Amino acid sequence: MPETPTYYLTKSRRDDAIASLQWLRGKTAEGVQKELEETSASVDEAMKNKAGVMDLFKTKGTTKALIICAGLISFQQLSGINVILFYSQTIFAKTGSTMSPAISTILVGIVQVLASGATPLIVDRLGRKPILLVSAGGMCLAHATMGLYFYMDYIKSDSVDSISWLPIFSLIFFVTVYCIGFGPLPWAVLGEMFPANVKSVASSIVASTCWVWGFLVLQFFSTMDEAVGSHWSFWIFGIMCAIAFVFTLTQLMETKGMSLNEIQEALNR
């Protein structure tokens, strides 16, 4: 996958920018010429006006873009992905599964690779927003079913043994829909939303937001699990995914096939 046209233009690699646009749009060099000129003009203007943190808040477009990107990356971490990955062996063990920890880890890794490989094949056909909505909805469903299993186990339901497969299936389903949507796409949206002069600053803020949330979730998960039980822990993550669905539905615009200028114009409305 090539870098973005904007990136190549900031490095004065015009031929690579043309090739990148052709790859993205599926057009000839002549067919992308107009968009190339518009993007080039935007990059030239942006590079003349290097910006700092406060410049992100000087226009409606960059402020809104920061809210969207920081929101998506926050929900990426609040989905509980790191808990699922770090505690997958524990989750398998709690279900009474006879599968060895090593095999369970390998299984989750295989699912991650396969699901992540599917994203580049479908993202430009279906668009960012629909995939993110499916991802958020799927993660919410997975957490709801995992929470249901652990609740039935908590109340010592007689039928819990008959659905011991449910949390394993839910975990694999969760990893699949996460890796297709909320895993890679918030970073892809980040790369599309900002002019060149503020992109590095915005990226730093969003990346910092990501790691702060990731640290906090892992730091306090064990405490939360002990305080409210595994069932409520997963339901809380499910609620976060439901909020992520609403946030994506109401705040994120579809950027498929849009140039940087078109995205900025839409954000500034």
C-alpha positions in Angstrom: 0.0 0.0 0.0 1.5 3.4 -1.0 1.8 6.4 1.2 -0.8 9.2 0.7 -0.4 11.7 -2.1 -0.1 14.4 0.5 2.9 12.7 2.1 4.7 12.4 -1.2 4.0 16.0 -2.1 5.5 17.2 1.2 8.6 15.3 0.2 8.6 16.7 -3.3 8.0 13.3 -4.9 5.4 14.3 -7.5 5.6 11.2 -9.6 5.0 9.0 -6.5 2.1 11.3 -5.6 0.6 10.7 -9.1 1.0 6.9 -8.7 -0.6 7.0 -5.2 -3.6 8.9 -6.5 -3.9 6.5 -9.4 -3.8 3.5 -7.0 -6.4 5.2 -4.7 -8.8 6.4 -7.4 -8.3 3.7 -10.1 -7.8 6.3 -12.8 -5.2 7.2 -15.3 -2.5 9.9 -14.7 -4.7 12.4 -16.7 -7.7 11.5 -14.6 -6.1 12.4 -11.3 -4.4 15.6 -12.6 -7.0 18.0 -11.3 -7.0 16.5 -7.8 -3.2 16.4 -7.8 -3.0 20.2 -8.6 -5.6 21.0 -5.8 -3.7 18.8 -3.3 -0.4 20.2 -4.3 -1.6 23.8 -3.9 -3.0 22.9 -0.4 0.3 21.3 0.6 2.3 24.3 -0.6 0.2 26.7 1.3 0.3 24.5 4.4 4.0 24.1 4.3 4.5 27.8 4.3 2.5 28.1 7.5 3.8 25.5 9.9 1.5 25.3 12.9 1.5 24.6 16.6 -1.0 23.0 19.0 -3.2 26.2 19.3 -3.5 26.4 15.5 -5.6 23.2 15.6 -8.3 25.3 17.3 -8.2 28.3 15.0 -10.6 26.8 12.4 -13.8 24.8 12.7 -12.5 22.2 10.4 -9.3 21.2 12.3 -11.1 21.4 15.6 -13.8 19.1 14.4 -11.2 16.8 12.9 -9.3 16.6 16.2 -12.5 15.8 18.1 -13.4 13.0 15.6 -10.0 11.4 15.5 -9.4 11.7 19.3 -12.9 10.3 19.8 -12.3 7.3 17.5 -9.0 6.5 19.0 -10.4 6.8 22.6 -13.2 4.3 21.7 -10.6 2.0 20.1 -9.0 1.6 23.6 -12.3 1.8 25.6 -13.5 -1.2 23.5 -11.4 -3.3 25.8 -9.1 -4.7 23.0 -6.0 -4.7 25.2 -7.9 -6.5 28.0 -9.0 -9.1 25.5 -5.5 -9.6 24.1 -3.7 -9.6 27.5 -6.3 -11.7 29.3 -7.3 -14.0 26.5 -5.6 -17.0 28.3 -7.4 -16.1 31.5 -10.8 -15.8 29.7 -10.2 -19.2 28.1 -9.3 -20.7 31.5 -12.4 -19.2 33.2 -14.7 -21.0 30.7 -13.2 -24.3 31.7 -11.8 -24.8 28.2 -9.3 -27.7 27.8 -7.4 -25.7 25.2 -3.9 -25.0 26.2 -2.9 -21.3 26.8 -0.3 -21.5 24.0 -3.0 -22.8 21.5 -5.5 -20.1 22.6 -2.9 -17.4 22.0 -2.0 -18.7 18.6 -5.7 -18.9 17.7 -6.3 -15.3 18.6 -3.1 -14.3 16.6 -4.3 -16.1 13.5 -7.7 -14.4 13.7 -6.0 -11.0 14.0 -3.8 -11.6 10.9 -6.7 -12.8 8.7 -9.1 -10.1 9.8 -6.5 -7.3 9.4 -5.7 -8.6 5.9 -9.3 -8.2 4.9 -9.6 -4.5 5.7 -7.5 -3.1 2.7 -9.7 -5.2 0.4 -13.0 -3.8 1.5 -12.4 -0.3 2.9 -12.5 1.5 -0.4 -15.5 -0.5 -1.6 -17.6 -0.1 1.5 -16.2 3.1 3.0 -14.8 3.9 6.4 -18.0 4.8 8.2 -20.0 1.7 7.4 -17.2 -0.6 8.4 -16.6 1.3 11.7 -20.3 1.1 12.5 -20.3 -2.7 11.9 -17.2 -3.0 14.0 -18.6 -1.1 16.9 -21.9 -3.0 16.7 -20.1 -6.3 16.5 -17.9 -5.5 19.5 -20.9 -4.5 21.5 -22.6 -7.7 20.7 -19.5 -9.7 21.6 -19.1 -8.0 25.0 -22.9 -8.5 25.7 -22.7 -12.3 25.1 -19.4 -12.7 27.1 -21.0 -10.8 29.9 -24.1 -13.0 29.7 -22.0 -16.1 30.0 -20.0 -14.8 33.0 -23.3 -13.6 34.7 -24.8 -17.1 34.3 -21.6 -18.5 35.8 -21.8 -16.0 38.6 -25.3 -17.0 39.6 -24.4 -20.7 39.1 -27.0 -21.3 36.4 -27.5 -25.0 35.5 -27.3 -24.2 31.8 -23.9 -22.5 31.9 -22.0 -25.7 31.0 -24.1 -26.1 27.9 -22.9 -22.8 26.5 -19.2 -23.0 27.5 -18.4 -22.4 23.8 -20.1 -18.9 23.9 -17.3 -16.8 25.4 -14.7 -18.4 23.1 -16.8 -17.7 20.1 -17.5 -14.2 21.3 -13.8 -13.5 21.9 -12.9 -14.6 18.4 -15.8 -12.6 16.9 -14.7 -9.6 18.9 -11.1 -9.8 17.6 -12.4 -10.2 14.1 -14.7 -7.2 14.0 -12.1 -5.1 15.8 -9.3 -5.9 13.4 -11.6 -5.1 10.4 -12.7 -1.8 11.7 -11.8 0.0 15.0 -8.3 -1.5 14.9 -6.9 0.1 11.7 -9.5 2.6 10.6 -9.1 5.4 13.2 -5.5 5.7 12.1 -6.6 5.8 8.5 -9.1 8.6 9.2 -6.4 10.5 11.1 -4.3 10.5 8.0 -7.0 11.9 5.9 -8.5 14.7 8.1 -5.7 17.3 8.6 -3.8 19.7 6.3 -0.1 19.1 6.1 0.9 22.0 8.4 -1.0 20.6 11.4 -0.9 16.9 10.7 2.1 16.1 12.8 0.8 18.0 15.8 -2.6 16.4 15.5 -1.1 12.9 15.1 1.0 13.4 18.3 -2.1 14.4 20.3 -4.2 11.6 19.0 -1.4 9.0 19.5 -0.9 10.3 23.1 -4.6 10.0 23.7 -4.5 6.4 22.5 -1.7 5.3 24.8 -3.1 7.1 27.8 -6.4 5.4 27.5 -4.7 2.1 26.8 -2.7 2.4 30.0 -5.7 3.4 32.1 -7.8 0.5 30.9 -5.2 -2.1 31.6 -4.2 -0.5 34.9 -7.7 -0.5 36.3 -9.3 -3.6 34.7 -8.3 -6.0 37.5 -9.7 -3.6 40.1 -12.9 -3.3 38.1 -13.2 -7.0 37.6 -12.8 -7.7 41.3 -15.3 -4.9 42.3 -18.2 -5.6 39.9 -17.4 -9.1 38.5 -16.4 -10.3 35.0 -19.9 -10.0 33.7 -20.2 -6.3 34.5 -16.7 -5.6 33.3 -17.6 -6.9 29.8 -21.0 -5.2 29.9 -19.2 -1.8 30.6 -17.0 -2.4 27.6 -20.1 -3.2 25.6 -21.7 0.1 26.7 -18.5 1.9 25.5 -18.8 0.2 22.1 -22.5 1.2 21.9 -21.5 4.8 22.6 -18.8 4.4 19.9 -21.5 3.3 17.4 -23.5 6.5 18.2 -20.4 8.7 18.0 -19.4 7.3 14.6 -22.9 7.5 13.3 -23.4 11.2 14.3 -19.9 12.7 14.1 -17.9 10.9 11.4 -18.5 11.8 7.7 -17.6 9.3 4.9 -14.3 10.3 3.4 -14.1 7.6 0.7 -13.0 9.1 -2.6 -12.7 12.6 -1.2 -9.6 14.8 -1.7 -8.1 16.8 1.2 -9.7 20.0 0.0 -13.1 18.3 -0.1 -12.7 16.9 3.4 -11.7 20.3 4.8 -14.6 22.0 3.1 -17.0 19.5 4.5 -15.5 19.9 8.0 -15.7 23.7 7.9 -19.4 23.8 7.1 
